[in-house]
Amino acid sequence: MLRGTSSWSYWIVGLYFAAATAVDLATGRGHSMATLLAVAPVFVAVNGSRTAILVSGAVALPVTALLSWWNFHLDVEFWTRVAAIVIAVGIGLAVHRERLARERRLVNVTRIANVAQRALLPPPPGRVGPVQVAHSYRSAADEAMIGGDFYKVLSTRWGVRVVIGDVRGHGLSVIPTTAMVIGVFREAAYEEPELDRIAARMDRSLARDGGPESFATVLLLTISPQGVCRALSHGHPPPLLRTAAGRVRETDVYSGPPLGLGLAKRLADVKESTVVLAEGDELLLATDGVLEARNAAGEFFPLPQHYARGPRHGPPAEVLAALRRDLADWTPELHDDSALVLLRYAPRRIRPA
C-alpha cells in the first residue's frame, strides 16, 4: 500500500475502474465509458498521496486505451480522453498540495492551542501533600481540552487547597472566564487564610470582569495534614465520600448561591462544613456534566453506585478511568463539559530512625 492513502481508497478506486470497464464491455461496442476514468486522480487526491495520484493516472491511461480500441475510438476522441486524464492528474496534484498545506496549518494551530490549554489548566501532580490526586476532563467542544469546567489543586501553608467549578456555558466560548476564575483562585489560595475570603475575591472578579450573565458554581476545599477537610460550596454539588472500607455517601455540605451574581451579602452567610478523613478515605468531586448525563431512557447517571463498585486498591487514576468507561456506556455522547477529581487521603508514614 502506498503511504498517505488509506486502504479503503484503493479498494474504491479499484472497484471504480473495474465497474467502469465491466459496464463498458457489457453495453456493446461503440459506446465507451472511458471518459469516466479521468475523474479517478481527482478522487484519489482527497486523501491520497502524490504517488497514489500518479499511479491512478498511470492506470487510467492503458485502461482508456483498451476501451477506446474496443469501441473503435482510436481517433481524436481517444486523444481527448488522454488529455482529460493528464489534466485530471494535474488538478489532483494541485488539490493534494493545497490539502497538505491546510493540514500543516491545522497541525500547527492545534499544537499551539494544546500548549495554551495545558498552560491554562495543567494537570495537577499525582500527590499534593498528604493527598493523592487524579483528574479527568472532557470538553463539550471537539478538539478542545478545556471549557467551562475547571479545577485546581495547590499545596499552601494552610493545607491542600482545592477548587472545582462550572462557569455558565460550555465549550470554547467560556474559556476566557474560566481562565480568569482559575487565576483568581490560584492567587487567593496562597494569600487568604479562610475559604470565604477566597470565594469573595472570585465573586468580585466574576461580577466585575465576567460580563452581565457570567456566574460560576464553585466548591472550595482545604485539607489539613491531619485529614480535616473544610468545605465551602457556592451552588456546586457536594463531594462523594468513599471510606477505606468502600462505603459511599454524599457529604453534608451546605450550599450557597453561585459566584458572580452580585449577591455579596448572601455569600457572607454561607457556612463551612467539615469532613474528617481517615487514611484511605476518598473524596470524589464532579461537575454537572457528569451528574446530569442521561441515557437513552432519560435516566441520570448514578454516580454513587458506580463509584461504590469501582476499584478501591489501585491508583486513583484507575478509579476515574473506570468511571469514565461507565459514563461512556451510559451516554456515548456528552453535551456538556464534565470534570472529575479524586482526592485520596494518604499521608506519608514517618518511619522511625
N, C-alpha and C positions, 0 to 999 in steps of 0.2 A: 504494500500500500504506500502511495506517495505521501510524504509528510505534508501536514497542513490541511488535509482533506479527510473528513470523516468517512468511514466505510460505507455508510448508507448513501452518500452522494455517488460513489462509484456504482453501487447497485442500481440506483435510479437512472443514472446516465446510461449504464449498460443496457438496462431494460428499455430505456427510451430508444436507443439505437436498434435494439432487436425488434421492438414493436413497430418502429417506422419501416424497417426493412421487410418485416413479415407482411404488413399491410400493403406495402408497395408491390411485393411479389404476388399477393393474393388478389389484387384488384385488376390484374391483367396488364399486359404490356401496352405502353403508350401513355399511361397515366402515372407519372413518377411522384413520389413523396419525398424525394431527396432534398427539396428546399427546406424541409423542417429540420434537417440535421444542422443547419447553420446556427440554430439557437443554442446548441449544446455548450460551446465555450463560454457564452454569457451566463448560462445557468451554473456552470462549474465555478465561475468567478464569485458567486455569492458567498461561498465558504471554502473554496478550494485554493490550492497553492498555484504559483506561477507555472510550475511544471505540469500540474494537472490540466491547466487551461491549454497548454501547448499540446499535451497528449490527446485531449479531446478533439482539438482541431486536426491533429495528425490522423486520428482515426476517422474523422468525418470525411476527409478528402478521398481516401480509397473507397469508402462505402458509397459516397456520392458518385464517384466514377463508375463503380459497379452498377448502381441503379440506373445511371444515365445510359450506360451501354445496354442494359436490359430493356430499357424503354426507348431505344433508338434516339437518344437526345445528345449524342456526341457532336454538338454544334455550338452555336452561340449561347444557347440556354445552359449548356454544361459549364462554359466558362463564367457565365453569370453566377452560377451556384458556387463555383470555386472562389470567385471574388467575394461572395457573401460570407463564405466560411472564413476567409482571410480577414475581412472587416470585423466579423464577429470575434475572432481571436484578438484583434487589436482592441476592440471595445472591452472584452473580458479582461485583458491585461490592465487597461486603464481603471476599470472597476476594482480590480484586485489591488492596484497601487493605492487608490483612494481609501479602500477598506482598511488596508494595513495602517495608513496614516491616521485614520479615525481610531483604530484600535490602540495605537500607541498613545494618542492623546488621552483616550479613556483610561488607559493603564496609569498614565502619569497623574491625571486628575484624581483617580481612585487612590493612588498611593499617597498623594498629598492629603486627601480627605481623611484617610485612615490614620495618618500621623497626627493630624489636628484633633481627630476624635479621641485618639488614645491620650493625647495631652490633656484634653478636657475631662475625660473620665477614665483615668488609668486604673488598671485592676489593682485592688488592694493586695497587700502581701498575704501570704498564707498564714502568717501568725503576726498578731499585733498585741504585744504584752502577754497577758495570760489567756488570750482568746485566739483560737484557730478560726480562720475566716475562709469562706468560699462564696462565690458570687456567680450569678447567671443573668444575662441581659439579652433581650430581644427587642429590636425596634420594629414598629409597625411599618416603617418606610423601607422598601427594598434597598439593599446595599448600604443602609445606614447602620452604624454601630451604636449610636446613642439617639435619644429622642426626648420625650417629656419626663420619663422616669429617671431618677438619679439616686446615687448612694455614695457614701464616703466613710472610711474607717481610719481614724487617726489615733496615735498614741500621744497623750498630753500629760501634763503634771497632775491633772485631776483624774486620770484614768483613761481608758479607751473610750473615745468619743465616736459615736456612730450616728449617721443620718441616712434615712431613706425617705423618698418623697415622690410626688407626682405633680408636675406642672400641668395646668389646664391645657388640653390639646394633646397632640401626639405627632410623632414624625419629625421631619426636618424643620418645620416652621417654629417650633418652640425651643430649638437648641440655644438661641441667644439668652432666653430667660433661664433655661437650665444652667447655662454656664455662669450666669450672674449669681444664682442661688448657691451653686457649689462653691463659688469663690467667696461669698459672704460667710458661709459656714466654715470654710477652711480657715479663714482669718479669725472669726469669732471663737472657734473651738479652742484655739490656743490662748486666747486672751480673757475669755469670760469664765468665771468660776461656776456660774449657775446656768442651767439649761434654759430657763425662761428669758435670760438676757440674750442668749444666742438666738432664740426664737424671735425676740423683739427686733434684733438687728436684721434678721432675714425678712421680717414683716415690713419694716420700714423700707428696705431696698426694693422689695416687690411692689409696694404701693407707689414708690417714687419712680422707679425705672422700668417696671414690668408692663406698663400700659394699663388702661382702664379696666380691661377684662382679664388681667393676669392674676392668678392666685395659685397656691400650691398646698397640697396636703403634705404634712411633714411629721415624721416620727424621729425624736431625738433620744439617744441613749448615752449614759455614762456608766461604764462597768469598772468597778474598782478592782485592785489586785486581789481583794478578799472575796470577790464574786458578788458584791452588792450592785445590782443594776437599777439605776434610776431612769425612769422613762417619762417623756413628755410628748403627748400626741396632740396634733392640730389637724383633726379630720382624717387621720390616716388609720388604716386597720391595725389593730393591736398585734403584737408578735404571738406566735405559737411557741409554747414551751414544751420541749420533749425531754423528759428526765433520762438519766443514765439507764434506768430500767425500761425505758421505751414508752412510758405513758405520755400522751399528748393532750394538752389543754390550751385553751385561749387565755392569755394573761389578762388580768383585770387592770386595764389601763384606761383612765379617764380621758375622754377626747374632747377637745375644744374646737373652735372654729378654724378653718384653714387660714393660712397666712396670705397677706396681700389684699384683704378685703376692707381695710380701713377700720378694723374693729380692735384697736389697741387697748381700749378699756376692758373689753371682754377677755382679751388674751391674758390679762393680769390675774383673772380668776381661775385659770386652768391650773390644776394641781398635779404635781408629780406623783407617779406611782413607783413602788419599789418591789423588785423581784430579787430574791436571794437565790443565787445559783450554786449548786453543788458541783463538784468535779464531774465532768462528763455531761452535764446538762447542756441543752442547746436552745437557742432562740432562732426561730425562722421568721424572717421579715419578708413581706411580699407586697406587691402593689396591686391595684385593681385589675390590671391586665391579666393577672393570674387568677384572682379570686372571682372575677366576673366572666371568665371564659366559659362558653356554653357548648354543649354537644348538639347533635342533630335534633334531639328531643327538647332542647331549650333548657336543659338542667345545668346548674352551675358546677364548676369543677370542685369536687370535695377535697380540698387541700388537706385538712386534718387527717382524714382517713388514709390518703396516700402517703402522707408524711409518716404516720404511725407504722405503715408497712415497709417503709424504706429501710435501706441498710443502716445499721447502727454502729458497727465496729470498724468500718473503713474510714478513709479520709472524708472530710466534709464535702469535697467536690463530688464524690461518688453519690452522696445523698441528693445533691442538686441535679446531677445527671439523670438519676432515676426519676426524680420529679418531672424533669423536662420531657423524658420519654413518656411518662404517664399523661402529661399535659398534651403532648402531640397526638397521642392516641385518642384523647378525649375530644380535642378540637384541632384538626390538622392545620387550620389557618387562623392565626390570631389577628384581630383587627385593632388591637391597642398595644402600646408599648407594655412590656412586662419585665419585672425585675424580681430576683430572689437573692437574699443574702442570708447565709447561715453562719451563726456565731456559736462556737462550742467552747465552753469554759474549760480550759485545760491548763491550769497553772503548772509551770515547770517545778518539778520536785528538787529540793535542795539536798544534795547528798552529803552526809556527814563526812568530815575530813578523816 
